[in-house]
Protein backbone atom coordinates (compact mmCIF):
# COMPACT_ATOMS: atom_id res chain seq x y z
CA UNK A 1 0.00 0.00 0.00
CA UNK A 2 1.30 3.46 -0.91
CA UNK A 3 0.96 5.95 1.95
CA UNK A 4 2.21 9.51 1.35
CA UNK A 5 0.59 11.44 4.21
CA UNK A 6 0.78 10.60 7.92
CA UNK A 7 0.29 12.28 11.28
CA UNK A 8 2.44 11.39 14.29
CA UNK A 9 3.42 12.73 17.71
CA UNK A 10 7.06 13.14 18.69
CA UNK A 11 8.48 13.95 22.12
CA UNK A 12 12.12 14.68 22.80
CA UNK A 13 13.59 13.49 26.07
CA UNK A 14 13.45 15.53 29.27
CA UNK A 15 16.66 16.66 30.90
CA UNK A 16 17.74 14.79 34.01
CA UNK A 17 17.41 16.40 37.44
CA UNK A 18 20.38 17.89 39.24
CA UNK A 19 21.49 16.00 42.34
CA UNK A 20 21.49 17.13 45.97
CA UNK A 21 24.55 15.54 47.53
CA UNK A 22 27.37 16.33 49.98
CA UNK A 23 30.89 15.06 49.90
CA UNK A 24 31.57 12.43 52.54
CA UNK A 25 35.06 11.10 53.04
CA UNK A 26 37.01 9.85 56.00
CA UNK A 27 39.10 12.57 57.62
CA UNK A 28 37.45 15.22 55.40
CA UNK A 29 35.16 17.38 57.48
CA UNK A 30 32.45 19.51 55.87
CA UNK A 31 33.22 18.29 52.37
CA UNK A 32 30.58 20.57 50.90
CA UNK A 33 27.97 20.08 48.17
CA UNK A 34 28.95 17.83 45.26
CA UNK A 35 25.68 17.14 43.43
CA UNK A 36 26.23 16.70 39.68
CA UNK A 37 24.11 18.05 36.82
CA UNK A 38 21.45 16.04 35.03
CA UNK A 39 22.03 14.74 31.51
CA UNK A 40 20.47 16.25 28.39
CA UNK A 41 17.36 14.60 26.95
CA UNK A 42 17.60 12.80 23.61
CA UNK A 43 16.66 14.62 20.39
CA UNK A 44 14.17 13.46 17.76
CA UNK A 45 16.20 13.18 14.54
CA UNK A 46 14.83 12.51 11.04
CA UNK A 47 17.03 10.87 8.41
CA UNK A 48 16.24 10.36 4.73
CA UNK A 49 16.49 6.71 3.67
CA UNK A 50 16.80 6.04 -0.09
CA UNK A 51 15.50 2.50 0.48
CA UNK A 52 12.10 3.76 1.64
CA UNK A 53 9.39 4.91 -0.79
CA UNK A 54 6.28 5.19 1.39
CA UNK A 55 5.17 6.40 4.83
CA UNK A 56 3.51 3.06 5.53
CA UNK A 57 5.38 2.55 8.84
CA UNK A 58 3.70 5.61 10.32
CA UNK A 59 0.25 4.19 9.73
CA UNK A 60 0.79 1.66 12.54
CA UNK A 61 3.06 3.56 14.92
CA UNK A 62 2.20 7.18 15.59
CA UNK A 63 3.96 8.06 18.85
CA UNK A 64 7.72 8.44 19.17
CA UNK A 65 9.57 9.39 22.38
CA UNK A 66 13.30 9.87 22.87
CA UNK A 67 14.91 8.72 26.15
CA UNK A 68 15.23 11.16 29.05
CA UNK A 69 18.58 12.26 30.41
CA UNK A 70 19.75 10.55 33.60
CA UNK A 71 19.75 12.39 36.91
CA UNK A 72 22.98 13.79 38.32
CA UNK A 73 24.91 11.87 40.96
CA UNK A 74 27.21 12.46 43.89
CA UNK A 75 30.87 13.41 43.47
CA UNK A 76 29.90 15.98 40.82
CA UNK A 77 29.05 13.17 38.43
CA UNK A 78 26.91 14.29 35.53
CA UNK A 79 23.97 12.18 34.43
CA UNK A 80 24.21 10.40 31.08
CA UNK A 81 22.53 12.18 28.18
CA UNK A 82 19.57 10.45 26.55
CA UNK A 83 20.26 8.80 23.20
CA UNK A 84 18.82 10.51 20.13
CA UNK A 85 15.85 8.75 18.54
CA UNK A 86 16.47 8.28 14.80
CA UNK A 87 13.35 8.19 12.61
CA UNK A 88 13.93 7.09 9.02
CA UNK A 89 11.68 8.48 6.28
CA UNK A 90 11.71 8.40 2.46
CA UNK A 91 13.80 11.09 0.81
CA UNK A 92 11.43 13.85 -0.22
CA UNK A 93 9.40 13.88 3.02
CA UNK A 94 8.16 17.25 4.24
CA UNK A 95 7.92 17.51 8.04
CA UNK A 96 5.25 20.02 9.09
CA UNK A 97 3.81 21.19 12.38
CA UNK A 98 0.31 19.72 12.33
CA UNK A 99 -1.22 22.67 14.19
CA UNK A 100 0.15 25.56 12.11
CA UNK A 101 1.06 23.63 8.91
CA UNK A 102 4.45 25.39 9.06
CA UNK A 103 7.27 23.52 7.33
CA UNK A 104 9.88 22.39 9.87
CA UNK A 105 12.16 20.51 7.47
CA UNK A 106 12.41 19.12 3.95
CA UNK A 107 14.15 15.74 4.25
CA UNK A 108 15.73 15.86 0.79
CA UNK A 109 19.00 14.05 1.55
CA UNK A 110 20.51 11.55 3.98
CA UNK A 111 21.75 14.34 6.29
CA UNK A 112 20.25 14.01 9.81
CA UNK A 113 17.83 16.80 10.79
CA UNK A 114 16.94 17.54 14.43
CA UNK A 115 13.17 18.06 14.61
CA UNK A 116 12.60 18.17 18.39
CA UNK A 117 15.33 19.14 20.83
CA UNK A 118 15.88 17.37 24.11
CA UNK A 119 15.64 19.33 27.36
CA UNK A 120 18.71 20.57 29.18
CA UNK A 121 19.77 18.86 32.38
CA UNK A 122 19.15 20.52 35.72
CA UNK A 123 21.95 21.95 37.84
CA UNK A 124 23.20 20.07 40.88
CA UNK A 125 23.45 21.71 44.29
CA UNK A 126 27.18 22.29 43.86
CA UNK A 127 26.26 25.26 41.64
CA UNK A 128 24.45 27.02 44.47
CA UNK A 129 27.15 27.08 47.12
CA UNK A 130 28.43 30.46 48.25
CA UNK A 131 30.00 32.11 51.27
CA UNK A 132 26.53 32.73 52.71
CA UNK A 133 24.89 29.52 51.48
CA UNK A 134 27.25 26.71 52.37
CA UNK A 135 24.78 23.85 52.61
CA UNK A 136 22.35 24.20 49.65
CA UNK A 137 19.81 21.40 49.98
CA UNK A 138 18.19 22.06 46.63
CA UNK A 139 18.96 21.54 42.95
CA UNK A 140 17.24 22.30 39.67
CA UNK A 141 15.15 19.72 37.82
CA UNK A 142 15.73 19.09 34.12
CA UNK A 143 13.91 21.01 31.41
CA UNK A 144 11.22 19.26 29.36
CA UNK A 145 12.00 18.21 25.79
CA UNK A 146 10.13 19.65 22.80
CA UNK A 147 6.97 17.89 21.67
CA UNK A 148 5.14 18.19 18.35
CA UNK A 149 2.20 16.80 16.49
CA UNK A 150 3.69 16.38 13.03
CA UNK A 151 2.22 16.01 9.58
CA UNK A 152 4.48 14.04 7.24
CA UNK A 153 3.92 14.61 3.54
CA UNK A 154 5.89 12.74 0.90
CA UNK A 155 6.72 14.59 -2.32
CA UNK A 156 8.83 12.29 -4.44
CA UNK A 157 12.13 13.67 -5.68
CA UNK A 158 12.28 13.06 -9.43
CA UNK A 159 13.85 15.05 -12.25
CA UNK A 160 11.11 14.18 -14.74
CA UNK A 161 7.39 13.52 -14.27
CA UNK A 162 5.21 11.67 -16.76
CA UNK A 163 1.72 13.16 -16.76
CA UNK A 164 -1.40 12.55 -18.81
CA UNK A 165 -4.80 10.89 -18.76
CA UNK A 166 -5.11 7.25 -17.64
CA UNK A 167 -4.38 4.59 -20.25
CA UNK A 168 -2.38 6.84 -22.57
CA UNK A 169 0.83 4.80 -22.15
CA UNK A 170 2.75 6.45 -19.30
CA UNK A 171 3.55 3.16 -17.54
CA UNK A 172 4.63 1.49 -20.77
CA UNK A 173 6.83 4.48 -21.59
CA UNK A 174 8.65 4.48 -18.24
CA UNK A 175 9.11 0.70 -18.44
CA UNK A 176 10.79 1.16 -21.86
CA UNK A 177 13.23 3.89 -20.85
CA UNK A 178 14.10 2.66 -17.35
CA UNK A 179 14.32 -0.51 -15.28
CA UNK A 180 10.96 0.23 -13.58
CA UNK A 181 8.38 -2.54 -13.95
CA UNK A 182 4.96 -1.05 -13.25
CA UNK A 183 1.76 -3.03 -13.73
CA UNK A 184 0.55 -2.51 -17.30
CA UNK A 185 -2.98 -3.33 -18.46
CA UNK A 186 -5.56 -1.95 -20.86
CA UNK A 187 -7.85 -0.29 -18.33
CA UNK A 188 -7.97 3.00 -16.45
CA UNK A 189 -6.21 3.41 -13.12
CA UNK A 190 -4.03 0.35 -13.57
CA UNK A 191 -1.31 2.35 -11.81
CA UNK A 192 -2.45 3.21 -8.28
CA UNK A 193 0.75 4.80 -6.94
CA UNK A 194 3.68 6.78 -8.38
CA UNK A 195 6.41 4.68 -9.97
CA UNK A 196 10.04 5.81 -9.96
CA UNK A 197 12.59 4.68 -12.54
CA UNK A 198 16.26 5.58 -13.10
CA UNK A 199 16.94 6.38 -16.76
CA UNK A 200 20.57 5.92 -17.78
CA UNK A 201 21.77 8.07 -20.68
CA UNK A 202 25.48 7.29 -20.48
CA UNK A 203 27.97 5.86 -17.99
CA UNK A 204 28.04 9.06 -15.91
CA UNK A 205 24.65 10.47 -16.90
CA UNK A 206 21.25 9.47 -15.54
CA UNK A 207 18.03 10.98 -14.23
CA UNK A 208 15.02 9.86 -12.20
CA UNK A 209 11.60 9.72 -13.88
CA UNK A 210 8.26 9.32 -12.10
CA UNK A 211 5.05 7.95 -13.57
CA UNK A 212 2.32 10.06 -11.93
CA UNK A 213 -1.00 8.18 -12.04
CA UNK A 214 -4.61 9.18 -11.95
CA UNK A 215 -4.77 12.63 -13.57
CA UNK A 216 -8.22 13.31 -14.98
CA UNK A 217 -10.41 16.36 -15.34
CA UNK A 218 -11.21 17.67 -11.86
CA UNK A 219 -8.10 16.09 -10.28
CA UNK A 220 -7.16 19.34 -8.51
CA UNK A 221 -10.57 19.29 -6.79
CA UNK A 222 -10.12 15.70 -5.62
CA UNK A 223 -11.73 13.75 -8.46
CA UNK A 224 -10.06 10.44 -9.29
CA UNK A 225 -6.57 9.75 -7.93
CA UNK A 226 -4.93 12.91 -9.17
CA UNK A 227 -5.63 14.96 -6.05
CA UNK A 228 -3.58 12.47 -4.05
CA UNK A 229 -0.63 12.41 -6.45
CA UNK A 230 -0.38 15.89 -7.96
CA UNK A 231 1.93 16.79 -5.05
CA UNK A 232 4.52 14.37 -6.46
CA UNK A 233 4.83 16.44 -9.65
CA UNK A 234 5.82 19.59 -7.74
CA UNK A 235 9.52 18.76 -7.47
CA UNK A 236 9.92 17.66 -11.11
CA UNK A 237 12.18 19.85 -13.20
CA UNK A 238 10.68 18.73 -16.51
CA UNK A 239 7.31 17.23 -17.44
CA UNK A 240 6.75 14.63 -20.14
CA UNK A 241 3.14 15.12 -21.20
CA UNK A 242 1.95 11.85 -22.69
CA UNK A 243 -1.06 12.19 -25.03
CA UNK A 244 -2.94 9.49 -26.94
CA UNK A 245 -2.73 11.13 -30.36
CA UNK A 246 -4.82 8.37 -31.97
CA UNK A 247 -7.90 9.18 -29.88
CA UNK A 248 -8.60 5.44 -29.77
CA UNK A 249 -10.77 5.82 -26.67
CA UNK A 250 -12.98 8.42 -28.30
CA UNK A 251 -11.23 11.43 -26.72
CA UNK A 252 -9.78 14.46 -28.49
CA UNK A 253 -5.99 14.63 -27.88
CA UNK A 254 -6.00 18.44 -28.06
CA UNK A 255 -8.74 18.65 -25.42
CA UNK A 256 -6.89 16.09 -23.30
CA UNK A 257 -3.76 18.25 -23.41
CA UNK A 258 -5.70 21.37 -22.40
CA UNK A 259 -7.52 19.63 -19.55
CA UNK A 260 -4.38 18.18 -17.97
CA UNK A 261 -2.61 21.56 -18.10
CA UNK A 262 -5.68 23.18 -16.61
CA UNK A 263 -5.51 20.76 -13.67
CA UNK A 264 -1.84 21.58 -13.14
CA UNK A 265 -2.65 25.29 -13.01
CA UNK A 266 -5.57 24.78 -10.64
CA UNK A 267 -3.34 22.81 -8.31
CA UNK A 268 -0.33 25.14 -8.54
CA UNK A 269 0.13 28.08 -10.95
CA UNK A 270 3.89 27.69 -10.61
CA UNK A 271 3.65 24.04 -11.64
CA UNK A 272 1.82 25.01 -14.83
CA UNK A 273 4.89 26.98 -15.95
CA UNK A 274 7.21 23.96 -15.64
CA UNK A 275 8.94 23.06 -18.97
CA UNK A 276 7.19 20.29 -20.93
CA UNK A 277 8.01 17.90 -23.73
CA UNK A 278 4.90 16.48 -25.39
CA UNK A 279 4.93 12.79 -26.30
CA UNK A 280 2.40 12.02 -29.03
CA UNK A 281 1.95 8.36 -28.12
CA UNK A 282 0.23 5.64 -30.16
CA UNK A 283 1.34 7.39 -33.33
CA UNK A 284 1.60 3.98 -34.98
CA UNK A 285 -2.21 3.65 -34.98
CA UNK A 286 -3.01 7.34 -35.54
CA UNK A 287 -3.89 8.70 -38.94
CA UNK A 288 -1.62 11.16 -40.69
CA UNK A 289 -4.30 13.81 -40.34
CA UNK A 290 -4.49 13.26 -36.55
CA UNK A 291 -0.71 13.51 -36.22
CA UNK A 292 -0.44 16.66 -38.33
CA UNK A 293 -3.34 18.40 -36.57
CA UNK A 294 -1.91 17.68 -33.13
CA UNK A 295 1.64 18.66 -34.19
CA UNK A 296 0.36 22.01 -35.48
CA UNK A 297 -1.41 22.67 -32.18
CA UNK A 298 1.65 21.86 -30.06
CA UNK A 299 3.82 24.07 -32.30
CA UNK A 300 1.41 26.95 -31.58
CA UNK A 301 2.03 26.36 -27.84
CA UNK A 302 5.77 26.73 -28.39
CA UNK A 303 6.48 23.23 -27.04
CA UNK A 304 8.68 20.42 -28.30
CA UNK A 305 6.83 17.40 -29.72
CA UNK A 306 8.13 13.88 -30.06
CA UNK A 307 6.06 11.24 -31.84
CA UNK A 308 6.44 7.90 -30.11
CA UNK A 309 4.84 4.50 -29.77
CA UNK A 310 5.36 2.94 -26.36
CA UNK A 311 3.94 -0.36 -27.66
CA UNK A 312 6.50 -0.72 -30.50
CA UNK A 313 9.31 1.39 -29.01
CA UNK A 314 9.23 3.87 -31.89
CA UNK A 315 10.95 7.17 -31.01
CA UNK A 316 11.74 6.16 -27.44
CA UNK A 317 15.41 5.51 -28.12
CA UNK A 318 15.91 9.27 -28.65
CA UNK A 319 13.92 10.30 -25.58
CA UNK A 320 16.56 9.88 -22.79
CA UNK A 321 19.13 11.95 -24.71
CA UNK A 322 16.63 14.72 -25.48
CA UNK A 323 15.50 14.85 -21.84
CA UNK A 324 19.10 14.91 -20.59
CA UNK A 325 19.96 17.90 -22.77
CA UNK A 326 16.99 19.79 -21.37
CA UNK A 327 17.85 18.88 -17.76
CA UNK A 328 21.38 20.23 -18.12
CA UNK A 329 19.91 23.70 -18.68
CA UNK A 330 17.31 23.55 -15.89
CA UNK A 331 17.73 24.45 -12.21
CA UNK A 332 18.10 21.60 -9.68
CA UNK A 333 15.22 19.77 -8.01
CA UNK A 334 13.08 22.02 -5.82
CA UNK A 335 14.02 21.95 -2.14
CA UNK A 336 11.49 23.70 0.09
CA UNK A 337 12.65 26.29 2.60
CA UNK A 338 11.36 25.75 6.17
CA UNK A 339 9.03 28.50 7.35
CA UNK A 340 8.02 27.19 10.77
CA UNK A 341 8.78 29.65 13.55
CA UNK A 342 9.68 27.91 16.79
CA UNK A 343 8.19 29.52 19.89
CA UNK A 344 10.77 31.68 21.59
CA UNK A 345 12.06 30.24 24.86
CA UNK A 346 10.89 32.07 27.92
CA UNK A 347 13.76 34.44 28.49
CA UNK A 348 11.98 36.22 31.32
CA UNK A 349 10.22 34.68 34.29
CA UNK A 350 6.67 34.67 33.01
CA UNK A 351 3.92 34.06 35.49
CA UNK A 352 0.24 34.61 36.09
CA UNK A 353 -1.38 35.32 39.46
CA UNK A 354 -5.16 34.84 39.80
CA UNK A 355 -7.38 35.51 42.79
CA UNK A 356 -9.94 32.70 43.08
CA UNK A 357 -13.57 33.05 44.20
CA UNK A 358 -12.81 31.42 47.55
CA UNK A 359 -10.19 34.10 48.31
CA UNK A 360 -7.18 31.90 47.60
CA UNK A 361 -4.51 32.73 45.00
CA UNK A 362 -3.15 30.60 42.15
CA UNK A 363 0.30 31.26 40.69
CA UNK A 364 1.02 29.74 37.27
CA UNK A 365 4.75 29.65 36.45
CA UNK A 366 6.45 26.57 35.00
CA UNK A 367 9.93 27.77 35.99
CA UNK A 368 8.83 28.22 39.61
CA UNK A 369 7.35 24.73 39.77
CA UNK A 370 10.70 23.32 38.60
CA UNK A 371 12.46 25.17 41.45
CA UNK A 372 9.94 23.72 43.91
CA UNK A 373 10.53 20.19 42.63
CA UNK A 374 14.23 20.47 43.44
CA UNK A 375 13.87 22.18 46.81
CA UNK A 376 13.56 20.87 50.36
CA UNK A 377 10.91 23.07 51.97
CA UNK A 378 11.90 21.81 55.41
CA UNK A 379 15.37 23.26 54.95
CA UNK A 380 15.89 26.91 55.89
CA UNK A 381 18.34 27.71 53.05
CA UNK A 382 16.10 26.04 50.44
CA UNK A 383 13.11 28.00 51.68
CA UNK A 384 15.16 31.20 51.69
CA UNK A 385 16.26 30.59 48.08
CA UNK A 386 12.64 29.97 47.04
CA UNK A 387 11.42 33.16 48.71
CA UNK A 388 14.17 35.12 46.96
CA UNK A 389 12.92 33.83 43.60
CA UNK A 390 9.38 34.93 44.48
CA UNK A 391 10.54 38.41 45.38
CA UNK A 392 12.94 38.91 42.46
CA UNK A 393 10.38 37.77 39.88
CA UNK A 394 7.70 40.23 41.09
CA UNK A 395 5.23 37.55 42.18
CA UNK A 396 5.10 38.78 45.79
CA UNK A 397 4.43 42.32 44.59
CA UNK A 398 1.61 41.05 42.35
CA UNK A 399 0.05 39.15 45.27
CA UNK A 400 0.05 42.33 47.35
CA UNK A 401 -1.63 44.25 44.50
CA UNK A 402 -4.39 41.64 44.39
CA UNK A 403 -4.99 42.07 48.12
CA UNK A 404 -3.36 39.03 49.68
CA UNK A 405 -3.75 38.84 53.45
CA UNK A 406 -1.86 36.93 56.11
CA UNK A 407 -2.71 33.19 56.19
CA UNK A 408 -4.34 33.33 52.73
CA UNK A 409 -3.73 30.18 50.68
CA UNK A 410 -1.35 30.47 47.72
CA UNK A 411 -1.20 27.56 45.24
CA UNK A 412 1.76 26.92 42.97
CA UNK A 413 1.24 23.79 40.90
CA UNK A 414 0.59 20.92 43.31
CA UNK A 415 1.89 22.91 46.29
CA UNK A 416 -0.09 25.03 48.76
CA UNK A 417 1.34 27.68 51.11
CA UNK A 418 -0.01 30.02 53.73
CA UNK A 419 0.98 33.61 53.00
CA UNK A 420 2.91 35.19 55.89
CA UNK A 421 4.15 38.77 56.18
C-alpha positions in Angstrom: 0.0 0.0 0.0 1.3 3.5 -0.9 1.0 6.0 2.0 2.2 9.5 1.3 0.6 11.4 4.2 0.8 10.6 7.9 0.3 12.3 11.3 2.4 11.4 14.3 3.4 12.7 17.7 7.1 13.1 18.7 8.5 13.9 22.1 12.1 14.7 22.8 13.6 13.5 26.1 13.4 15.5 29.3 16.7 16.7 30.9 17.7 14.8 34.0 17.4 16.4 37.4 20.4 17.9 39.2 21.5 16.0 42.3 21.5 17.1 46.0 24.6 15.5 47.5 27.4 16.3 50.0 30.9 15.1 49.9 31.6 12.4 52.5 35.1 11.1 53.0 37.0 9.8 56.0 39.1 12.6 57.6 37.4 15.2 55.4 35.2 17.4 57.5 32.5 19.5 55.9 33.2 18.3 52.4 30.6 20.6 50.9 28.0 20.1 48.2 28.9 17.8 45.3 25.7 17.1 43.4 26.2 16.7 39.7 24.1 18.0 36.8 21.4 16.0 35.0 22.0 14.7 31.5 20.5 16.2 28.4 17.4 14.6 26.9 17.6 12.8 23.6 16.7 14.6 20.4 14.2 13.5 17.8 16.2 13.2 14.5 14.8 12.5 11.0 17.0 10.9 8.4 16.2 10.4 4.7 16.5 6.7 3.7 16.8 6.0 -0.1 15.5 2.5 0.5 12.1 3.8 1.6 9.4 4.9 -0.8 6.3 5.2 1.4 5.2 6.4 4.8 3.5 3.1 5.5 5.4 2.5 8.8 3.7 5.6 10.3 0.3 4.2 9.7 0.8 1.7 12.5 3.1 3.6 14.9 2.2 7.2 15.6 4.0 8.1 18.8 7.7 8.4 19.2 9.6 9.4 22.4 13.3 9.9 22.9 14.9 8.7 26.2 15.2 11.2 29.1 18.6 12.3 30.4 19.7 10.6 33.6 19.7 12.4 36.9 23.0 13.8 38.3 24.9 11.9 41.0 27.2 12.5 43.9 30.9 13.4 43.5 29.9 16.0 40.8 29.0 13.2 38.4 26.9 14.3 35.5 24.0 12.2 34.4 24.2 10.4 31.1 22.5 12.2 28.2 19.6 10.5 26.5 20.3 8.8 23.2 18.8 10.5 20.1 15.9 8.7 18.5 16.5 8.3 14.8 13.3 8.2 12.6 13.9 7.1 9.0 11.7 8.5 6.3 11.7 8.4 2.5 13.8 11.1 0.8 11.4 13.9 -0.2 9.4 13.9 3.0 8.2 17.2 4.2 7.9 17.5 8.0 5.2 20.0 9.1 3.8 21.2 12.4 0.3 19.7 12.3 -1.2 22.7 14.2 0.1 25.6 12.1 1.1 23.6 8.9 4.4 25.4 9.1 7.3 23.5 7.3 9.9 22.4 9.9 12.2 20.5 7.5 12.4 19.1 4.0 14.2 15.7 4.2 15.7 15.9 0.8 19.0 14.1 1.6 20.5 11.6 4.0 21.7 14.3 6.3 20.3 14.0 9.8 17.8 16.8 10.8 16.9 17.5 14.4 13.2 18.1 14.6 12.6 18.2 18.4 15.3 19.1 20.8 15.9 17.4 24.1 15.6 19.3 27.4 18.7 20.6 29.2 19.8 18.9 32.4 19.1 20.5 35.7 21.9 22.0 37.8 23.2 20.1 40.9 23.5 21.7 44.3 27.2 22.3 43.9 26.3 25.3 41.6 24.4 27.0 44.5 27.2 27.1 47.1 28.4 30.5 48.2 30.0 32.1 51.3 26.5 32.7 52.7 24.9 29.5 51.5 27.3 26.7 52.4 24.8 23.8 52.6 22.4 24.2 49.6 19.8 21.4 50.0 18.2 22.1 46.6 19.0 21.5 43.0 17.2 22.3 39.7 15.2 19.7 37.8 15.7 19.1 34.1 13.9 21.0 31.4 11.2 19.3 29.4 12.0 18.2 25.8 10.1 19.6 22.8 7.0 17.9 21.7 5.1 18.2 18.4 2.2 16.8 16.5 3.7 16.4 13.0 2.2 16.0 9.6 4.5 14.0 7.2 3.9 14.6 3.5 5.9 12.7 0.9 6.7 14.6 -2.3 8.8 12.3 -4.4 12.1 13.7 -5.7 12.3 13.1 -9.4 13.8 15.1 -12.2 11.1 14.2 -14.7 7.4 13.5 -14.3 5.2 11.7 -16.8 1.7 13.2 -16.8 -1.4 12.6 -18.8 -4.8 10.9 -18.8 -5.1 7.3 -17.6 -4.4 4.6 -20.3 -2.4 6.8 -22.6 0.8 4.8 -22.1 2.8 6.4 -19.3 3.6 3.2 -17.5 4.6 1.5 -20.8 6.8 4.5 -21.6 8.6 4.5 -18.2 9.1 0.7 -18.4 10.8 1.2 -21.9 13.2 3.9 -20.9 14.1 2.7 -17.3 14.3 -0.5 -15.3 11.0 0.2 -13.6 8.4 -2.5 -14.0 5.0 -1.1 -13.2 1.8 -3.0 -13.7 0.6 -2.5 -17.3 -3.0 -3.3 -18.5 -5.6 -1.9 -20.9 -7.9 -0.3 -18.3 -8.0 3.0 -16.5 -6.2 3.4 -13.1 -4.0 0.4 -13.6 -1.3 2.4 -11.8 -2.4 3.2 -8.3 0.7 4.8 -6.9 3.7 6.8 -8.4 6.4 4.7 -10.0 10.0 5.8 -10.0 12.6 4.7 -12.5 16.3 5.6 -13.1 16.9 6.4 -16.8 20.6 5.9 -17.8 21.8 8.1 -20.7 25.5 7.3 -20.5 28.0 5.9 -18.0 28.0 9.1 -15.9 24.7 10.5 -16.9 21.3 9.5 -15.5 18.0 11.0 -14.2 15.0 9.9 -12.2 11.6 9.7 -13.9 8.3 9.3 -12.1 5.1 8.0 -13.6 2.3 10.1 -11.9 -1.0 8.2 -12.0 -4.6 9.2 -12.0 -4.8 12.6 -13.6 -8.2 13.3 -15.0 -10.4 16.4 -15.3 -11.2 17.7 -11.9 -8.1 16.1 -10.3 -7.2 19.3 -8.5 -10.6 19.3 -6.8 -10.1 15.7 -5.6 -11.7 13.7 -8.5 -10.1 10.4 -9.3 -6.6 9.7 -7.9 -4.9 12.9 -9.2 -5.6 15.0 -6.1 -3.6 12.5 -4.0 -0.6 12.4 -6.4 -0.4 15.9 -8.0 1.9 16.8 -5.1 4.5 14.4 -6.5 4.8 16.4 -9.6 5.8 19.6 -7.7 9.5 18.8 -7.5 9.9 17.7 -11.1 12.2 19.9 -13.2 10.7 18.7 -16.5 7.3 17.2 -17.4 6.8 14.6 -20.1 3.1 15.1 -21.2 1.9 11.8 -22.7 -1.1 12.2 -25.0 -2.9 9.5 -26.9 -2.7 11.1 -30.4 -4.8 8.4 -32.0 -7.9 9.2 -29.9 -8.6 5.4 -29.8 -10.8 5.8 -26.7 -13.0 8.4 -28.3 -11.2 11.4 -26.7 -9.8 14.5 -28.5 -6.0 14.6 -27.9 -6.0 18.4 -28.1 -8.7 18.7 -25.4 -6.9 16.1 -23.3 -3.8 18.2 -23.4 -5.7 21.4 -22.4 -7.5 19.6 -19.6 -4.4 18.2 -18.0 -2.6 21.6 -18.1 -5.7 23.2 -16.6 -5.5 20.8 -13.7 -1.8 21.6 -13.1 -2.6 25.3 -13.0 -5.6 24.8 -10.6 -3.3 22.8 -8.3 -0.3 25.1 -8.5 0.1 28.1 -10.9 3.9 27.7 -10.6 3.6 24.0 -11.6 1.8 25.0 -14.8 4.9 27.0 -16.0 7.2 24.0 -15.6 8.9 23.1 -19.0 7.2 20.3 -20.9 8.0 17.9 -23.7 4.9 16.5 -25.4 4.9 12.8 -26.3 2.4 12.0 -29.0 2.0 8.4 -28.1 0.2 5.6 -30.2 1.3 7.4 -33.3 1.6 4.0 -35.0 -2.2 3.7 -35.0 -3.0 7.3 -35.5 -3.9 8.7 -38.9 -1.6 11.2 -40.7 -4.3 13.8 -40.3 -4.5 13.3 -36.6 -0.7 13.5 -36.2 -0.4 16.7 -38.3 -3.3 18.4 -36.6 -1.9 17.7 -33.1 1.6 18.7 -34.2 0.4 22.0 -35.5 -1.4 22.7 -32.2 1.7 21.9 -30.1 3.8 24.1 -32.3 1.4 26.9 -31.6 2.0 26.4 -27.8 5.8 26.7 -28.4 6.5 23.2 -27.0 8.7 20.4 -28.3 6.8 17.4 -29.7 8.1 13.9 -30.1 6.1 11.2 -31.8 6.4 7.9 -30.1 4.8 4.5 -29.8 5.4 2.9 -26.4 3.9 -0.4 -27.7 6.5 -0.7 -30.5 9.3 1.4 -29.0 9.2 3.9 -31.9 10.9 7.2 -31.0 11.7 6.2 -27.4 15.4 5.5 -28.1 15.9 9.3 -28.6 13.9 10.3 -25.6 16.6 9.9 -22.8 19.1 12.0 -24.7 16.6 14.7 -25.5 15.5 14.9 -21.8 19.1 14.9 -20.6 20.0 17.9 -22.8 17.0 19.8 -21.4 17.8 18.9 -17.8 21.4 20.2 -18.1 19.9 23.7 -18.7 17.3 23.6 -15.9 17.7 24.5 -12.2 18.1 21.6 -9.7 15.2 19.8 -8.0 13.1 22.0 -5.8 14.0 22.0 -2.1 11.5 23.7 0.1 12.6 26.3 2.6 11.4 25.7 6.2 9.0 28.5 7.4 8.0 27.2 10.8 8.8 29.6 13.5 9.7 27.9 16.8 8.2 29.5 19.9 10.8 31.7 21.6 12.1 30.2 24.9 10.9 32.1 27.9 13.8 34.4 28.5 12.0 36.2 31.3 10.2 34.7 34.3 6.7 34.7 33.0 3.9 34.1 35.5 0.2 34.6 36.1 -1.4 35.3 39.5 -5.2 34.8 39.8 -7.4 35.5 42.8 -9.9 32.7 43.1 -13.6 33.0 44.2 -12.8 31.4 47.5 -10.2 34.1 48.3 -7.2 31.9 47.6 -4.5 32.7 45.0 -3.1 30.6 42.2 0.3 31.3 40.7 1.0 29.7 37.3 4.7 29.7 36.5 6.5 26.6 35.0 9.9 27.8 36.0 8.8 28.2 39.6 7.4 24.7 39.8 10.7 23.3 38.6 12.5 25.2 41.4 9.9 23.7 43.9 10.5 20.2 42.6 14.2 20.5 43.4 13.9 22.2 46.8 13.6 20.9 50.4 10.9 23.1 52.0 11.9 21.8 55.4 15.4 23.3 55.0 15.9 26.9 55.9 18.3 27.7 53.0 16.1 26.0 50.4 13.1 28.0 51.7 15.2 31.2 51.7 16.3 30.6 48.1 12.6 30.0 47.0 11.4 33.2 48.7 14.2 35.1 47.0 12.9 33.8 43.6 9.4 34.9 44.5 10.5 38.4 45.4 12.9 38.9 42.5 10.4 37.8 39.9 7.7 40.2 41.1 5.2 37.5 42.2 5.1 38.8 45.8 4.4 42.3 44.6 1.6 41.0 42.3 0.0 39.1 45.3 0.0 42.3 47.4 -1.6 44.2 44.5 -4.4 41.6 44.4 -5.0 42.1 48.1 -3.4 39.0 49.7 -3.7 38.8 53.5 -1.9 36.9 56.1 -2.7 33.2 56.2 -4.3 33.3 52.7 -3.7 30.2 50.7 -1.4 30.5 47.7 -1.2 27.6 45.2 1.8 26.9 43.0 1.2 23.8 40.9 0.6 20.9 43.3 1.9 22.9 46.3 -0.1 25.0 48.8 1.3 27.7 51.1 0.0 30.0 53.7 1.0 33.6 53.0 2.9 35.2 55.9 4.2 38.8 56.2 
